[in-house]
């Protein structure tokens, strides 16, 4: 079997995945049940805004458990 679409999950939180196989002359198409993966930890997010020409920057650390 050859993977035609794949990716990586970098974000914190709950992610759901399903794998599908399109089938071939000897095997029927199929799909897995949903796999749920929870990624916990901390990540840093940079926020930027402005008010009347004054720019504001803040770095926020977010934790997911």
CHARMM internal coordinates of N, CA and C (Angstrom, degrees):
IC EDIT
DIST 1 N 1 CA 1.4419
DIST 1 CA 1 C 1.5216
ANGL 1 N 1 CA 1 C 108.63
DIST 1 C 2 N 1.2925
ANGL 1 CA 1 C 2 N 116.96
DIHE 1 N 1 CA 1 C 2 N 141.09
DIST 2 N 2 CA 1.4612
ANGL 1 C 2 N 2 CA 122.62
DIHE 1 CA 1 C 2 N 2 CA -178.77
DIST 2 CA 2 C 1.5253
ANGL 2 N 2 CA 2 C 109.46
DIHE 1 C 2 N 2 CA 2 C -115.11
DIST 2 C 3 N 1.3279
ANGL 2 CA 2 C 3 N 116.48
DIHE 2 N 2 CA 2 C 3 N 132.32
DIST 3 N 3 CA 1.4636
ANGL 2 C 3 N 3 CA 120.73
DIHE 2 CA 2 C 3 N 3 CA 178.01
DIST 3 CA 3 C 1.5218
ANGL 3 N 3 CA 3 C 108.90
DIHE 2 C 3 N 3 CA 3 C -76.36
DIST 3 C 4 N 1.3150
ANGL 3 CA 3 C 4 N 116.39
DIHE 3 N 3 CA 3 C 4 N 127.79
DIST 4 N 4 CA 1.4572
ANGL 3 C 4 N 4 CA 120.02
DIHE 3 CA 3 C 4 N 4 CA 179.28
DIST 4 CA 4 C 1.5141
ANGL 4 N 4 CA 4 C 111.83
DIHE 3 C 4 N 4 CA 4 C -106.51
DIST 4 C 5 N 1.3280
ANGL 4 CA 4 C 5 N 117.90
DIHE 4 N 4 CA 4 C 5 N -16.03
DIST 5 N 5 CA 1.4552
ANGL 4 C 5 N 5 CA 120.85
DIHE 4 CA 4 C 5 N 5 CA -179.50
DIST 5 CA 5 C 1.5236
ANGL 5 N 5 CA 5 C 107.95
DIHE 4 C 5 N 5 CA 5 C -151.20
DIST 5 C 6 N 1.3034
ANGL 5 CA 5 C 6 N 116.34
DIHE 5 N 5 CA 5 C 6 N 124.22
DIST 6 N 6 CA 1.4564
ANGL 5 C 6 N 6 CA 119.36
DIHE 5 CA 5 C 6 N 6 CA 178.71
DIST 6 CA 6 C 1.5187
ANGL 6 N 6 CA 6 C 108.35
DIHE 5 C 6 N 6 CA 6 C -150.37
DIST 6 C 7 N 1.2983
ANGL 6 CA 6 C 7 N 115.80
DIHE 6 N 6 CA 6 C 7 N 164.18
DIST 7 N 7 CA 1.4548
ANGL 6 C 7 N 7 CA 119.80
DIHE 6 CA 6 C 7 N 7 CA -179.19
DIST 7 CA 7 C 1.5129
ANGL 7 N 7 CA 7 C 110.34
DIHE 6 C 7 N 7 CA 7 C -159.40
DIST 7 C 8 N 1.2910
ANGL 7 CA 7 C 8 N 114.94
DIHE 7 N 7 CA 7 C 8 N -179.77
DIST 8 N 8 CA 1.4520
ANGL 7 C 8 N 8 CA 121.38
DIHE 7 CA 7 C 8 N 8 CA -179.08
DIST 8 CA 8 C 1.5171
ANGL 8 N 8 CA 8 C 108.53
DIHE 7 C 8 N 8 CA 8 C -126.16
DIST 8 C 9 N 1.3158
ANGL 8 CA 8 C 9 N 116.25
DIHE 8 N 8 CA 8 C 9 N 143.01
DIST 9 N 9 CA 1.4508
ANGL 8 C 9 N 9 CA 121.24
DIHE 8 CA 8 C 9 N 9 CA 177.79
DIST 9 CA 9 C 1.5161
ANGL 9 N 9 CA 9 C 107.80
DIHE 8 C 9 N 9 CA 9 C -104.26
DIST 9 C 10 N 1.3113
ANGL 9 CA 9 C 10 N 116.54
DIHE 9 N 9 CA 9 C 10 N 117.61
DIST 10 N 10 CA 1.4522
ANGL 9 C 10 N 10 CA 121.31
DIHE 9 CA 9 C 10 N 10 CA 179.24
DIST 10 CA 10 C 1.5208
ANGL 10 N 10 CA 10 C 112.61
DIHE 9 C 10 N 10 CA 10 C -105.14
DIST 10 C 11 N 1.3229
ANGL 10 CA 10 C 11 N 116.75
DIHE 10 N 10 CA 10 C 11 N -20.70
DIST 11 N 11 CA 1.4503
ANGL 10 C 11 N 11 CA 120.73
DIHE 10 CA 10 C 11 N 11 CA -171.93
DIST 11 CA 11 C 1.5100
ANGL 11 N 11 CA 11 C 113.59
DIHE 10 C 11 N 11 CA 11 C -81.24
DIST 11 C 12 N 1.3212
ANGL 11 CA 11 C 12 N 115.14
DIHE 11 N 11 CA 11 C 12 N 149.06
DIST 12 N 12 CA 1.4438
ANGL 11 C 12 N 12 CA 120.84
DIHE 11 CA 11 C 12 N 12 CA 174.20
DIST 12 CA 12 C 1.5102
ANGL 12 N 12 CA 12 C 109.19
DIHE 11 C 12 N 12 CA 12 C -71.88
DIST 12 C 13 N 1.3148
ANGL 12 CA 12 C 13 N 116.34
DIHE 12 N 12 CA 12 C 13 N 154.26
DIST 13 N 13 CA 1.4588
ANGL 12 C 13 N 13 CA 120.32
DIHE 12 CA 12 C 13 N 13 CA 175.87
DIST 13 CA 13 C 1.5132
ANGL 13 N 13 CA 13 C 112.17
DIHE 12 C 13 N 13 CA 13 C 122.95
DIST 13 C 14 N 1.3128
ANGL 13 CA 13 C 14 N 115.76
DIHE 13 N 13 CA 13 C 14 N -164.29
DIST 14 N 14 CA 1.4584
ANGL 13 C 14 N 14 CA 123.03
DIHE 13 CA 13 C 14 N 14 CA -178.09
DIST 14 CA 14 C 1.5282
ANGL 14 N 14 CA 14 C 108.72
DIHE 13 C 14 N 14 CA 14 C -102.50
DIST 14 C 15 N 1.3270
ANGL 14 CA 14 C 15 N 115.97
DIHE 14 N 14 CA 14 C 15 N 128.93
DIST 15 N 15 CA 1.4603
ANGL 14 C 15 N 15 CA 122.09
DIHE 14 CA 14 C 15 N 15 CA -178.31
DIST 15 CA 15 C 1.5251
ANGL 15 N 15 CA 15 C 108.78
DIHE 14 C 15 N 15 CA 15 C -127.49
DIST 15 C 16 N 1.3215
ANGL 15 CA 15 C 16 N 116.83
DIHE 15 N 15 CA 15 C 16 N 141.65
DIST 16 N 16 CA 1.4532
ANGL 15 C 16 N 16 CA 121.36
DIHE 15 CA 15 C 16 N 16 CA 178.82
DIST 16 CA 16 C 1.5249
ANGL 16 N 16 CA 16 C 109.89
DIHE 15 C 16 N 16 CA 16 C -117.54
DIST 16 C 17 N 1.3496
ANGL 16 CA 16 C 17 N 115.39
DIHE 16 N 16 CA 16 C 17 N 139.74
DIST 17 N 17 CA 1.4560
ANGL 16 C 17 N 17 CA 121.99
DIHE 16 CA 16 C 17 N 17 CA -177.00
DIST 17 CA 17 C 1.5162
ANGL 17 N 17 CA 17 C 109.93
DIHE 16 C 17 N 17 CA 17 C -128.76
DIST 17 C 18 N 1.3186
ANGL 17 CA 17 C 18 N 116.13
DIHE 17 N 17 CA 17 C 18 N 147.69
DIST 18 N 18 CA 1.4556
ANGL 17 C 18 N 18 CA 123.14
DIHE 17 CA 17 C 18 N 18 CA 171.90
DIST 18 CA 18 C 1.5257
ANGL 18 N 18 CA 18 C 107.31
DIHE 17 C 18 N 18 CA 18 C -137.90
DIST 18 C 19 N 1.3220
ANGL 18 CA 18 C 19 N 116.29
DIHE 18 N 18 CA 18 C 19 N 134.28
DIST 19 N 19 CA 1.4661
ANGL 18 C 19 N 19 CA 120.38
DIHE 18 CA 18 C 19 N 19 CA 176.18
DIST 19 CA 19 C 1.5277
ANGL 19 N 19 CA 19 C 108.58
DIHE 18 C 19 N 19 CA 19 C -104.23
DIST 19 C 20 N 1.3358
ANGL 19 CA 19 C 20 N 116.19
DIHE 19 N 19 CA 19 C 20 N 139.55
DIST 20 N 20 CA 1.4611
ANGL 19 C 20 N 20 CA 121.87
DIHE 19 CA 19 C 20 N 20 CA 179.23
DIST 20 CA 20 C 1.5236
ANGL 20 N 20 CA 20 C 110.02
DIHE 19 C 20 N 20 CA 20 C -125.74
DIST 20 C 21 N 1.3155
ANGL 20 CA 20 C 21 N 115.50
DIHE 20 N 20 CA 20 C 21 N 141.93
DIST 21 N 21 CA 1.4573
ANGL 20 C 21 N 21 CA 121.91
DIHE 20 CA 20 C 21 N 21 CA 174.85
DIST 21 CA 21 C 1.5208
ANGL 21 N 21 CA 21 C 107.25
DIHE 20 C 21 N 21 CA 21 C -121.48
DIST 21 C 22 N 1.3215
ANGL 21 CA 21 C 22 N 117.50
DIHE 21 N 21 CA 21 C 22 N 125.76
DIST 22 N 22 CA 1.4643
ANGL 21 C 22 N 22 CA 121.31
DIHE 21 CA 21 C 22 N 22 CA -174.35
DIST 22 CA 22 C 1.5288
ANGL 22 N 22 CA 22 C 113.26
DIHE 21 C 22 N 22 CA 22 C -76.72
DIST 22 C 23 N 1.3101
ANGL 22 CA 22 C 23 N 117.65
DIHE 22 N 22 CA 22 C 23 N -11.60
DIST 23 N 23 CA 1.4576
ANGL 22 C 23 N 23 CA 120.74
DIHE 22 CA 22 C 23 N 23 CA 179.08
DIST 23 CA 23 C 1.5208
ANGL 23 N 23 CA 23 C 112.74
DIHE 22 C 23 N 23 CA 23 C 91.45
DIST 23 C 24 N 1.3180
ANGL 23 CA 23 C 24 N 115.69
DIHE 23 N 23 CA 23 C 24 N 170.34
DIST 24 N 24 CA 1.4542
ANGL 23 C 24 N 24 CA 122.75
DIHE 23 CA 23 C 24 N 24 CA 176.40
DIST 24 CA 24 C 1.5342
ANGL 24 N 24 CA 24 C 107.09
DIHE 23 C 24 N 24 CA 24 C -152.90
DIST 24 C 25 N 1.3274
ANGL 24 CA 24 C 25 N 119.37
DIHE 24 N 24 CA 24 C 25 N -177.69
DIST 25 N 25 CA 1.4731
ANGL 24 C 25 N 25 CA 119.70
DIHE 24 CA 24 C 25 N 25 CA -176.50
DIST 25 CA 25 C 1.5339
ANGL 25 N 25 CA 25 C 114.07
DIHE 24 C 25 N 25 CA 25 C -58.77
DIST 25 C 26 N 1.3140
ANGL 25 CA 25 C 26 N 118.51
DIHE 25 N 25 CA 25 C 26 N -23.72
DIST 26 N 26 CA 1.4694
ANGL 25 C 26 N 26 CA 120.43
DIHE 25 CA 25 C 26 N 26 CA -177.72
DIST 26 CA 26 C 1.5232
ANGL 26 N 26 CA 26 C 113.68
DIHE 25 C 26 N 26 CA 26 C -107.74
DIST 26 C 27 N 1.3324
ANGL 26 CA 26 C 27 N 118.71
DIHE 26 N 26 CA 26 C 27 N -8.92
DIST 27 N 27 CA 1.4629
ANGL 26 C 27 N 27 CA 121.45
DIHE 26 CA 26 C 27 N 27 CA -175.92
DIST 27 CA 27 C 1.5220
ANGL 27 N 27 CA 27 C 110.30
DIHE 26 C 27 N 27 CA 27 C -135.22
DIST 27 C 28 N 1.3172
ANGL 27 CA 27 C 28 N 115.27
DIHE 27 N 27 CA 27 C 28 N 136.80
DIST 28 N 28 CA 1.4562
ANGL 27 C 28 N 28 CA 120.41
DIHE 27 CA 27 C 28 N 28 CA 178.85
DIST 28 CA 28 C 1.5225
ANGL 28 N 28 CA 28 C 110.79
DIHE 27 C 28 N 28 CA 28 C -74.13
DIST 28 C 29 N 1.3060
ANGL 28 CA 28 C 29 N 115.40
DIHE 28 N 28 CA 28 C 29 N 156.17
DIST 29 N 29 CA 1.4656
ANGL 28 C 29 N 29 CA 120.29
DIHE 28 CA 28 C 29 N 29 CA 173.74
DIST 29 CA 29 C 1.5236
ANGL 29 N 29 CA 29 C 108.44
DIHE 28 C 29 N 29 CA 29 C -65.01
DIST 29 C 30 N 1.3270
ANGL 29 CA 29 C 30 N 116.52
DIHE 29 N 29 CA 29 C 30 N 149.03
DIST 30 N 30 CA 1.4630
ANGL 29 C 30 N 30 CA 119.58
DIHE 29 CA 29 C 30 N 30 CA -179.99
DIST 30 CA 30 C 1.5207
ANGL 30 N 30 CA 30 C 109.85
DIHE 29 C 30 N 30 CA 30 C -152.22
DIST 30 C 31 N 1.3221
ANGL 30 CA 30 C 31 N 113.66
DIHE 30 N 30 CA 30 C 31 N 166.47
DIST 31 N 31 CA 1.4661
ANGL 30 C 31 N 31 CA 121.26
DIHE 30 CA 30 C 31 N 31 CA 179.23
DIST 31 CA 31 C 1.5258
ANGL 31 N 31 CA 31 C 107.68
DIHE 30 C 31 N 31 CA 31 C -143.86
DIST 31 C 32 N 1.3293
ANGL 31 CA 31 C 32 N 116.50
DIHE 31 N 31 CA 31 C 32 N 140.77
DIST 32 N 32 CA 1.4550
ANGL 31 C 32 N 32 CA 120.26
DIHE 31 CA 31 C 32 N 32 CA 177.98
DIST 32 CA 32 C 1.5173
ANGL 32 N 32 CA 32 C 110.17
DIHE 31 C 32 N 32 CA 32 C -79.91
DIST 32 C 33 N 1.3025
ANGL 32 CA 32 C 33 N 115.32
DIHE 32 N 32 CA 32 C 33 N 165.03
DIST 33 N 33 CA 1.4632
ANGL 32 C 33 N 33 CA 118.92
DIHE 32 CA 32 C 33 N 33 CA 169.79
DIST 33 CA 33 C 1.5277
ANGL 33 N 33 CA 33 C 107.11
DIHE 32 C 33 N 33 CA 33 C -73.19
DIST 33 C 34 N 1.3112
ANGL 33 CA 33 C 34 N 116.00
DIHE 33 N 33 CA 33 C 34 N 168.20
DIST 34 N 34 CA 1.4688
ANGL 33 C 34 N 34 CA 120.57
DIHE 33 CA 33 C 34 N 34 CA -176.84
DIST 34 CA 34 C 1.5265
ANGL 34 N 34 CA 34 C 109.90
DIHE 33 C 34 N 34 CA 34 C -71.88
DIST 34 C 35 N 1.3161
ANGL 34 CA 34 C 35 N 116.02
DIHE 34 N 34 CA 34 C 35 N 130.54
DIST 35 N 35 CA 1.4598
ANGL 34 C 35 N 35 CA 123.40
DIHE 34 CA 34 C 35 N 35 CA 173.41
DIST 35 CA 35 C 1.5223
ANGL 35 N 35 CA 35 C 106.89
DIHE 34 C 35 N 35 CA 35 C -101.42
DIST 35 C 36 N 1.3121
ANGL 35 CA 35 C 36 N 116.73
DIHE 35 N 35 CA 35 C 36 N 124.92
DIST 36 N 36 CA 1.4517
ANGL 35 C 36 N 36 CA 121.00
DIHE 35 CA 35 C 36 N 36 CA 178.16
DIST 36 CA 36 C 1.5172
ANGL 36 N 36 CA 36 C 109.12
DIHE 35 C 36 N 36 CA 36 C -105.67
DIST 36 C 37 N 1.3199
ANGL 36 CA 36 C 37 N 116.48
DIHE 36 N 36 CA 36 C 37 N 129.18
DIST 37 N 37 CA 1.4567
ANGL 36 C 37 N 37 CA 122.24
DIHE 36 CA 36 C 37 N 37 CA -179.97
DIST 37 CA 37 C 1.5219
ANGL 37 N 37 CA 37 C 108.03
DIHE 36 C 37 N 37 CA 37 C -124.61
DIST 37 C 38 N 1.3300
ANGL 37 CA 37 C 38 N 115.83
DIHE 37 N 37 CA 37 C 38 N 131.40
DIST 38 N 38 CA 1.4521
ANGL 37 C 38 N 38 CA 121.37
DIHE 37 CA 37 C 38 N 38 CA 177.56
DIST 38 CA 38 C 1.5173
ANGL 38 N 38 CA 38 C 108.71
DIHE 37 C 38 N 38 CA 38 C -110.64
DIST 38 C 39 N 1.3152
ANGL 38 CA 38 C 39 N 116.82
DIHE 38 N 38 CA 38 C 39 N 123.07
DIST 39 N 39 CA 1.4641
ANGL 38 C 39 N 39 CA 122.22
DIHE 38 CA 38 C 39 N 39 CA 178.72
DIST 39 CA 39 C 1.5228
ANGL 39 N 39 CA 39 C 107.21
DIHE 38 C 39 N 39 CA 39 C -105.81
DIST 39 C 40 N 1.3238
ANGL 39 CA 39 C 40 N 115.47
DIHE 39 N 39 CA 39 C 40 N 119.26
DIST 40 N 40 CA 1.4572
ANGL 39 C 40 N 40 CA 120.71
DIHE 39 CA 39 C 40 N 40 CA -179.41
DIST 40 CA 40 C 1.5227
ANGL 40 N 40 CA 40 C 110.00
DIHE 39 C 40 N 40 CA 40 C -109.79
DIST 40 C 41 N 1.3139
ANGL 40 CA 40 C 41 N 116.10
DIHE 40 N 40 CA 40 C 41 N 163.89
DIST 41 N 41 CA 1.4554
ANGL 40 C 41 N 41 CA 120.78
DIHE 40 CA 40 C 41 N 41 CA 178.40
DIST 41 CA 41 C 1.5128
ANGL 41 N 41 CA 41 C 110.33
DIHE 40 C 41 N 41 CA 41 C 139.92
DIST 41 C 42 N 1.3047
ANGL 41 CA 41 C 42 N 115.45
DIHE 41 N 41 CA 41 C 42 N -158.45
DIST 42 N 42 CA 1.4610
ANGL 41 C 42 N 42 CA 120.79
DIHE 41 CA 41 C 42 N 42 CA 178.31
DIST 42 CA 42 C 1.5172
ANGL 42 N 42 CA 42 C 109.53
DIHE 41 C 42 N 42 CA 42 C -126.88
DIST 42 C 43 N 1.3088
ANGL 42 CA 42 C 43 N 114.78
DIHE 42 N 42 CA 42 C 43 N 152.08
DIST 43 N 43 CA 1.4558
ANGL 42 C 43 N 43 CA 120.81
DIHE 42 CA 42 C 43 N 43 CA 175.87
DIST 43 CA 43 C 1.5181
ANGL 43 N 43 CA 43 C 108.55
DIHE 42 C 43 N 43 CA 43 C -144.13
DIST 43 C 44 N 1.2866
ANGL 43 CA 43 C 44 N 117.14
DIHE 43 N 43 CA 43 C 44 N 155.06
DIST 44 N 44 CA 1.4488
ANGL 43 C 44 N 44 CA 122.56
DIHE 43 CA 43 C 44 N 44 CA -179.63
DIST 44 CA 44 C 1.5262
ANGL 44 N 44 CA 44 C 109.24
DIHE 43 C 44 N 44 CA 44 C -106.10
DIST 44 C 45 N 1.3312
ANGL 44 CA 44 C 45 N 115.84
DIHE 44 N 44 CA 44 C 45 N 133.85
DIST 45 N 45 CA 1.4572
ANGL 44 C 45 N 45 CA 121.58
DIHE 44 CA 44 C 45 N 45 CA -179.37
DIST 45 CA 45 C 1.5228
ANGL 45 N 45 CA 45 C 108.61
DIHE 44 C 45 N 45 CA 45 C -124.42
DIST 45 C 46 N 1.3040
ANGL 45 CA 45 C 46 N 116.82
DIHE 45 N 45 CA 45 C 46 N 128.75
DIST 46 N 46 CA 1.4563
ANGL 45 C 46 N 46 CA 121.43
DIHE 45 CA 45 C 46 N 46 CA 176.81
DIST 46 CA 46 C 1.5134
ANGL 46 N 46 CA 46 C 110.83
DIHE 45 C 46 N 46 CA 46 C -92.91
DIST 46 C 47 N 1.3148
ANGL 46 CA 46 C 47 N 116.92
DIHE 46 N 46 CA 46 C 47 N 129.97
DIST 47 N 47 CA 1.4601
ANGL 46 C 47 N 47 CA 121.90
DIHE 46 CA 46 C 47 N 47 CA 178.85
DIST 47 CA 47 C 1.5180
ANGL 47 N 47 CA 47 C 109.45
DIHE 46 C 47 N 47 CA 47 C -117.06
DIST 47 C 48 N 1.3153
ANGL 47 CA 47 C 48 N 116.41
DIHE 47 N 47 CA 47 C 48 N 143.89
DIST 48 N 48 CA 1.4597
ANGL 47 C 48 N 48 CA 121.74
DIHE 47 CA 47 C 48 N 48 CA -179.22
DIST 48 CA 48 C 1.5175
ANGL 48 N 48 CA 48 C 108.73
DIHE 47 C 48 N 48 CA 48 C -138.30
DIST 48 C 49 N 1.3029
ANGL 48 CA 48 C 49 N 116.34
DIHE 48 N 48 CA 48 C 49 N 141.26
DIST 49 N 49 CA 1.4511
ANGL 48 C 49 N 49 CA 120.53
DIHE 48 CA 48 C 49 N 49 CA 176.86
DIST 49 CA 49 C 1.5124
ANGL 49 N 49 CA 49 C 109.46
DIHE 48 C 49 N 49 CA 49 C -154.14
DIST 49 C 50 N 1.3212
ANGL 49 CA 49 C 50 N 116.48
DIHE 49 N 49 CA 49 C 50 N 174.94
DIST 50 N 50 CA 1.4578
ANGL 49 C 50 N 50 CA 118.78
DIHE 49 CA 49 C 50 N 50 CA 175.20
DIST 50 CA 50 C 1.5236
ANGL 50 N 50 CA 50 C 109.71
DIHE 49 C 50 N 50 CA 50 C -147.74
DIST 50 C 51 N 1.3007
ANGL 50 CA 50 C 51 N 113.83
DIHE 50 N 50 CA 50 C 51 N 150.06
DIST 51 N 51 CA 1.4597
ANGL 50 C 51 N 51 CA 122.35
DIHE 50 CA 50 C 51 N 51 CA 177.60
DIST 51 CA 51 C 1.5179
ANGL 51 N 51 CA 51 C 107.50
DIHE 50 C 51 N 51 CA 51 C -133.50
DIST 51 C 52 N 1.3086
ANGL 51 CA 51 C 52 N 116.46
DIHE 51 N 51 CA 51 C 52 N 115.81
DIST 52 N 52 CA 1.4675
ANGL 51 C 52 N 52 CA 121.82
DIHE 51 CA 51 C 52 N 52 CA 177.69
DIST 52 CA 52 C 1.5322
ANGL 52 N 52 CA 52 C 112.01
DIHE 51 C 52 N 52 CA 52 C 50.83
DIST 52 C 53 N 1.3255
ANGL 52 CA 52 C 53 N 116.30
DIHE 52 N 52 CA 52 C 53 N 41.97
DIST 53 N 53 CA 1.4622
ANGL 52 C 53 N 53 CA 120.45
DIHE 52 CA 52 C 53 N 53 CA 176.92
DIST 53 CA 53 C 1.5169
ANGL 53 N 53 CA 53 C 114.77
DIHE 52 C 53 N 53 CA 53 C 87.90
DIST 53 C 54 N 1.3356
ANGL 53 CA 53 C 54 N 118.67
DIHE 53 N 53 CA 53 C 54 N -9.42
DIST 54 N 54 CA 1.4707
ANGL 53 C 54 N 54 CA 121.82
DIHE 53 CA 53 C 54 N 54 CA 175.66
DIST 54 CA 54 C 1.5289
ANGL 54 N 54 CA 54 C 108.28
DIHE 53 C 54 N 54 CA 54 C -89.67
DIST 54 C 55 N 1.3361
ANGL 54 CA 54 C 55 N 116.34
DIHE 54 N 54 CA 54 C 55 N 125.53
DIST 55 N 55 CA 1.4571
ANGL 54 C 55 N 55 CA 120.53
DIHE 54 CA 54 C 55 N 55 CA -178.63
DIST 55 CA 55 C 1.5173
ANGL 55 N 55 CA 55 C 110.05
DIHE 54 C 55 N 55 CA 55 C -95.15
DIST 55 C 56 N 1.3297
ANGL 55 CA 55 C 56 N 115.62
DIHE 55 N 55 CA 55 C 56 N 141.31
DIST 56 N 56 CA 1.4561
ANGL 55 C 56 N 56 CA 122.57
DIHE 55 CA 55 C 56 N 56 CA -178.53
DIST 56 CA 56 C 1.5197
ANGL 56 N 56 CA 56 C 108.84
DIHE 55 C 56 N 56 CA 56 C -125.34
DIST 56 C 57 N 1.3099
ANGL 56 CA 56 C 57 N 115.70
DIHE 56 N 56 CA 56 C 57 N 136.57
DIST 57 N 57 CA 1.4827
ANGL 56 C 57 N 57 CA 121.33
DIHE 56 CA 56 C 57 N 57 CA 178.14
DIST 57 CA 57 C 1.5260
ANGL 57 N 57 CA 57 C 107.93
DIHE 56 C 57 N 57 CA 57 C -129.43
DIST 57 C 58 N 1.3135
ANGL 57 CA 57 C 58 N 115.86
DIHE 57 N 57 CA 57 C 58 N 141.11
DIST 58 N 58 CA 1.4542
ANGL 57 C 58 N 58 CA 120.54
DIHE 57 CA 57 C 58 N 58 CA 175.43
DIST 58 CA 58 C 1.5350
ANGL 58 N 58 CA 58 C 107.86
DIHE 57 C 58 N 58 CA 58 C -148.02
DIST 58 C 59 N 1.3093
ANGL 58 CA 58 C 59 N 116.20
DIHE 58 N 58 CA 58 C 59 N 142.17
DIST 59 N 59 CA 1.4548
ANGL 58 C 59 N 59 CA 123.19
DIHE 58 CA 58 C 59 N 59 CA 175.21
DIST 59 CA 59 C 1.5143
ANGL 59 N 59 CA 59 C 107.20
DIHE 58 C 59 N 59 CA 59 C -106.44
DIST 59 C 60 N 1.3174
ANGL 59 CA 59 C 60 N 118.04
DIHE 59 N 59 CA 59 C 60 N 122.84
DIST 60 N 60 CA 1.4591
ANGL 59 C 60 N 60 CA 123.43
DIHE 59 CA 59 C 60 N 60 CA -177.01
DIST 60 CA 60 C 1.5194
ANGL 60 N 60 CA 60 C 108.57
DIHE 59 C 60 N 60 CA 60 C -114.62
DIST 60 C 61 N 1.3281
ANGL 60 CA 60 C 61 N 116.97
DIHE 60 N 60 CA 60 C 61 N 133.64
DIST 61 N 61 CA 1.4646
ANGL 60 C 61 N 61 CA 121.40
DIHE 60 CA 60 C 61 N 61 CA 174.14
DIST 61 CA 61 C 1.5143
ANGL 61 N 61 CA 61 C 108.30
DIHE 60 C 61 N 61 CA 61 C -100.82
DIST 61 C 62 N 1.3232
ANGL 61 CA 61 C 62 N 116.09
DIHE 61 N 61 CA 61 C 62 N 126.04
DIST 62 N 62 CA 1.4538
ANGL 61 C 62 N 62 CA 122.39
DIHE 61 CA 61 C 62 N 62 CA -177.85
DIST 62 CA 62 C 1.5313
ANGL 62 N 62 CA 62 C 108.31
DIHE 61 C 62 N 62 CA 62 C -112.31
DIST 62 C 63 N 1.3110
ANGL 62 CA 62 C 63 N 115.66
DIHE 62 N 62 CA 62 C 63 N 133.16
DIST 63 N 63 CA 1.4753
ANGL 62 C 63 N 63 CA 121.00
DIHE 62 CA 62 C 63 N 63 CA 176.91
DIST 63 CA 63 C 1.5109
ANGL 63 N 63 CA 63 C 110.95
DIHE 62 C 63 N 63 CA 63 C -114.46
DIST 63 C 64 N 1.3360
ANGL 63 CA 63 C 64 N 116.28
DIHE 63 N 63 CA 63 C 64 N 135.47
DIST 64 N 64 CA 1.4689
ANGL 63 C 64 N 64 CA 121.91
DIHE 63 CA 63 C 64 N 64 CA 177.64
DIST 64 CA 64 C 1.5107
ANGL 64 N 64 CA 64 C 107.63
DIHE 63 C 64 N 64 CA 64 C -122.84
DIST 64 C 65 N 1.3277
ANGL 64 CA 64 C 65 N 115.56
DIHE 64 N 64 CA 64 C 65 N 129.28
DIST 65 N 65 CA 1.4812
ANGL 64 C 65 N 65 CA 120.00
DIHE 64 CA 64 C 65 N 65 CA 179.10
DIST 65 CA 65 C 1.5004
ANGL 65 N 65 CA 65 C 109.81
DIHE 64 C 65 N 65 CA 65 C -126.17
END
COOR INIT
IC SEED 1 N 1 CA 1 C
IC BUILD
